[in-house]
Amino acid sequence: MQRNKIRKQLARIVSCSVLSDNEILDLYSVDASSYRLKPSVIAFPRNEHDIIKILPYAKRNKIPITVRGGGTGLVGGALGKGIILDMRYFDKIKIGQESVEVGGGTFKGQLDKELRKHGRFLGPDPSIGPYCTIGGMIATNASGSHSLKYGSIIDNLIQVKIITSDGKLITLPNKKIAKQLLELIKPQIQKNFPHVSKNSCGYRIDKISSEKDIQKIIAASEGTLGVIISAKLKTFPLPKKTIMILIAYRTLKQAALAVPEIVELKPAALEIIDENIMQHIKTKIRNKAQCMLFVEFDENIKKNRIQVSKLTSGNILKEITKLSEIIKWRNFRNSALSHSLSSISKRETMPSLIEDATVPISKLPLLLDLIECLVSKYDMKTIIYGHAGNGNLHVRPVLKKKNKRIIKKIAKEYFAGVAALNGTITGEHGDGLARTEFVKSQYGDEIYSIFKRIKHIFDPTYTLNPGKIISKGSMVTRNLKI
Ligand SMILES: Cc1cc2nc3c(=O)[nH]c(=O)nc-3n(C[C@H](O)[C@H](O)[C@H](O)COP(=O)(O)OP(=O)(O)OC[C@H]3O[C@@H](n4cnc5c(N)ncnc54)[C@H](O)[C@@H]3O)c2cc1C
């Protein structure tokens, strides 16, 4: 159906703005991924009733619906051809003692500010900081540096309110959905899930064993099962003291080998950056190092500081306890993606596709071997940083723009290697346009067919974000903007 016609018809049934001017559509054609896909109209629902009217309209007219939060997703999850729902007005925050009820469109920065006033914080902390929304975080099962101690969204999601594609508002956990899902989820499927501390691939049925877990089906569901209206999430007290220890290593492998013993000490965060990112550090670094670990503890500080200095094979560069200084270094680490972008030439590109694999931490050295093999086979460079304590490496292949299509070949080989290491193709960013076609090979036919049946329960007509999680053919190199 034509854009204008959709806009006019929607304007008749809802009171919120519905726009379809080219300038607006261009803005919503991109997110932080490597893709561009032009939608038909953008709707800005003001309340649940608007969404309850829009979804059945879209279903009746076979128009896809894609929900958009901050558009900071790295895999094109928020891009779609039909109606985009911009959730910005769903921004209520109600702070409880150990949890918070928060609207799906609330920006994380706003929530952080409010929680800080109460001496609390949200565990999962994507490096993009304030610019992502709670709905987007839930839909991707987001995490961040401090997820090592405080978990991903799935570990913190107590309750979620969604609207399904037929316009029904439901709160999970709920008995009816629990019965339907628990019939499908058999305990033996666990063995085909990767053995990792975080995972955003497919539907996380491995985390569901009883009715009280049913809300977890929405974490990592990428807007394919329902529109997230609000959620109740766990919060934590702000730590009284923190120490950050910066350690330099001669090689990435040496750092990777050190990760398991540091993780044993239960740090709050354990991050890694390679020499490409280190080049952007303004302070002089004494040692000739190929990479650095950023280790944070917010408990047993004295003891852990001594333990780290005893066990490390690297060079301790700094031990920082002043919060403002810690925040400066955190910000530096969180800017790794922008530092990577400024490290490449105009003729090069850095597609986001193999940027999020996660393996058991004991397998990190083998993951680095795999990356080294691909680097020499495909004659490319890589930039590496990420959440080492979770085995989650953000690997950015630097390719000549004219060769960008080989990324699919690289991804196939890399993901096969990651699966062989018992890892996941995505630890926090999700499947989106980039990785949906690899979900089936990650889990195998049996689990994939359960995913399809779950989609059928919530959205039998595939109105909600079609082509994400459940594949509609190869999308990896289609709609690339880079
Ligand atoms: C520089 C940079 C650093 C990053 N670092 C991290 C990191 O450390 N950890 C991490 O986990 N991620 C990271 N990301 C990825 C991204 O920030 C997260 O995936 C974030 O959670 C996306 O939130 P968003 O609001 O921008 O979602 P969007 O990009 O708008 O959407 C993402 C997905 O969520 C769906 N969605 C959005 N809102 C809703 C809703 N209300 N209901 C249903 N579905 C919805 C969309 O349809 C889409 O599938 C980073 C991104 C950038 C650019």
PDBQT file of the ligand as one rigid body, heavy atoms in Angstrom, charges set to zero:
ROOT
HETATM    1  C1  LIG A 501      28.799   2.891  20.351  1.00  0.00    +0.000 C 
HETATM    2  C2  LIG A 501      27.833   1.801  20.731  1.00  0.00    +0.000 A 
HETATM    3  C3  LIG A 501      28.128   1.004  21.834  1.00  0.00    +0.000 A 
HETATM    4  C4  LIG A 501      27.253  -0.023  22.204  1.00  0.00    +0.000 A 
HETATM    5  N1  LIG A 501      27.551  -0.764  23.310  1.00  0.00    +0.000 NA
HETATM    6  C5  LIG A 501      26.703  -1.745  23.719  1.00  0.00    +0.000 A 
HETATM    7  C6  LIG A 501      26.993  -2.501  24.902  1.00  0.00    +0.000 A 
HETATM    8  O1  LIG A 501      27.998  -2.302  25.585  1.00  0.00    +0.000 OA
HETATM    9  N2  LIG A 501      26.089  -3.455  25.254  1.00  0.00    +0.000 N 
HETATM   10  C7  LIG A 501      24.949  -3.699  24.547  1.00  0.00    +0.000 A 
HETATM   11  O2  LIG A 501      24.174  -4.555  24.929  1.00  0.00    +0.000 OA
HETATM   12  N3  LIG A 501      24.686  -2.998  23.416  1.00  0.00    +0.000 NA
HETATM   13  C8  LIG A 501      25.505  -2.033  22.996  1.00  0.00    +0.000 A 
HETATM   14  N4  LIG A 501      25.222  -1.315  21.860  1.00  0.00    +0.000 N 
HETATM   15  C9  LIG A 501      24.027  -1.647  21.067  1.00  0.00    +0.000 C 
HETATM   16  C10 LIG A 501      22.752  -0.873  21.465  1.00  0.00    +0.000 C 
HETATM   17  O3  LIG A 501      23.064   0.293  22.119  1.00  0.00    +0.000 OA
HETATM   18  C11 LIG A 501      21.842  -1.726  22.311  1.00  0.00    +0.000 C 
HETATM   19  O4  LIG A 501      21.423  -2.836  21.547  1.00  0.00    +0.000 OA
HETATM   20  C12 LIG A 501      20.591  -0.998  22.831  1.00  0.00    +0.000 C 
HETATM   21  O5  LIG A 501      19.990  -1.811  23.791  1.00  0.00    +0.000 OA
HETATM   22  C13 LIG A 501      19.587  -0.653  21.764  1.00  0.00    +0.000 C 
HETATM   23  O6  LIG A 501      18.619   0.227  22.331  1.00  0.00    +0.000 OA
HETATM   24  P1  LIG A 501      17.797   1.249  21.418  1.00  0.00    +0.000 P 
HETATM   25  O7  LIG A 501      16.766   1.893  22.274  1.00  0.00    +0.000 OA
HETATM   26  O8  LIG A 501      18.715   2.146  20.702  1.00  0.00    +0.000 OA
HETATM   27  O9  LIG A 501      17.096   0.219  20.430  1.00  0.00    +0.000 OA
HETATM   28  P2  LIG A 501      16.858   0.323  18.872  1.00  0.00    +0.000 P 
HETATM   29  O10 LIG A 501      18.140   0.333  18.141  1.00  0.00    +0.000 OA
HETATM   30  O11 LIG A 501      15.892   1.399  18.576  1.00  0.00    +0.000 OA
HETATM   31  O12 LIG A 501      16.150  -1.093  18.635  1.00  0.00    +0.000 OA
HETATM   32  C14 LIG A 501      16.820  -2.292  18.894  1.00  0.00    +0.000 C 
HETATM   33  C15 LIG A 501      15.813  -3.450  18.800  1.00  0.00    +0.000 C 
HETATM   34  O13 LIG A 501      14.860  -3.332  19.854  1.00  0.00    +0.000 OA
HETATM   35  C16 LIG A 501      13.538  -3.292  19.313  1.00  0.00    +0.000 C 
HETATM   36  N5  LIG A 501      12.773  -2.394  20.191  1.00  0.00    +0.000 N 
HETATM   37  C17 LIG A 501      13.085  -1.126  20.553  1.00  0.00    +0.000 A 
HETATM   38  N6  LIG A 501      12.168  -0.645  21.407  1.00  0.00    +0.000 NA
HETATM   39  C18 LIG A 501      11.231  -1.617  21.556  1.00  0.00    +0.000 A 
HETATM   40  C19 LIG A 501      10.005  -1.711  22.283  1.00  0.00    +0.000 A 
HETATM   41  N7  LIG A 501       9.544  -0.722  23.071  1.00  0.00    +0.000 N 
HETATM   42  N8  LIG A 501       9.283  -2.858  22.166  1.00  0.00    +0.000 NA
HETATM   43  C20 LIG A 501       9.717  -3.883  21.401  1.00  0.00    +0.000 A 
HETATM   44  N9  LIG A 501      10.864  -3.848  20.699  1.00  0.00    +0.000 NA
HETATM   45  C21 LIG A 501      11.617  -2.731  20.788  1.00  0.00    +0.000 A 
HETATM   46  C22 LIG A 501      13.708  -2.797  17.901  1.00  0.00    +0.000 C 
HETATM   47  O14 LIG A 501      12.622  -3.188  17.079  1.00  0.00    +0.000 OA
HETATM   48  C23 LIG A 501      15.014  -3.462  17.513  1.00  0.00    +0.000 C 
HETATM   49  O15 LIG A 501      14.784  -4.786  17.131  1.00  0.00    +0.000 OA
HETATM   50  C24 LIG A 501      26.065  -0.271  21.453  1.00  0.00    +0.000 A 
HETATM   51  C25 LIG A 501      25.782   0.534  20.356  1.00  0.00    +0.000 A 
HETATM   52  C26 LIG A 501      26.648   1.559  19.994  1.00  0.00    +0.000 A 
HETATM   53  C27 LIG A 501      26.300   2.402  18.809  1.00  0.00    +0.000 C 
ENDROOT
TORSDOF 0
